[in-house]
Amino acid sequence: MTDRPALMRTDMPGLTLHNRGKVRDIYDLGEHLLIVATDRVSAFDVIMPNPIPDKGRVLTAMTLFWFDLLGDRLPHHLVSTEVDDYPEPARRYREQLEGRSMLVRKARVVPIECVARGYLAGSGLKEYRQQGTVTDIPLPAGLRESDRLPEPIFTPAIKAESGHDENISFEKCSQMVGEPLARQLRDLTLMVYGVGSDYAAKRGIIIADTKFEFGLLGERLILVDEVMTPDSSRFWDAREWQPGRPQDSFDKQPLRDWLEAEGWNKEPPAPTLPPEVISMISGRYREAYRRITGRELD
């Protein structure tokens, strides 16, 4: 862990708060939005009382890495991450923004969670065991948990009223946004996943699945929000991958495990996290960044 202070919640008087999500605080700066990745962590849809040091910096740095790797293949919403480039009222809050914020273009966000799956896990595994499909896509019989799929698949989702993602078929996705846009979302999702999973594989990391969001600038589709981070993806160590069982992930799984062992009822308020759990989660996020990018966070 670094000696930089963790950030649980931004406090920037004079700036217009647009939205405060589970992790990100978003400010409306007029022409642009300012997205700040805090160190908040949630589990079972409840925000924990303790921050995870460096978490927001990892999410931001990893997203920037993928934006750079994608280059001109897919436009995105990023304008700058340099605080000196931000409008003057925001520059006053450099300590809260440095290394964890992005100035971005405003876009009309497409209301579809664009999920790419290359391996059988999570909600996809549950549906497969019941029906032999994932979002109505037939898969070969006999696949085991964590098996690699014959080819990556696009499995869109929407936010249900409960706050959880609800998987939907490609047909329903087409009904919601129109078939031309649905096809474009599918093709771009699988393209970006292909670039990311191929690169990560060379670094000994399996990206089992990941989730993207897209927005429209006029008629142009662009990538928005975070890209292939431990919060939006399932990262596995390729050396330890063994189909037929759950895999250890570079994410907040130690938090879920600890909460389950504590017998917490998954209703607010969440219990205070012990230092060893906080340290373990922070270490996993930093390790994911180091393994994939080849860089240290600092």
Order of alpha helices (4+ residues) and beta strands (2+ residues): beta-beta-beta-beta-beta-alpha-beta-alpha-alpha-beta-beta-beta-alpha-beta-beta-beta-beta-beta-alpha-alpha-beta-beta-beta-alpha-alpha
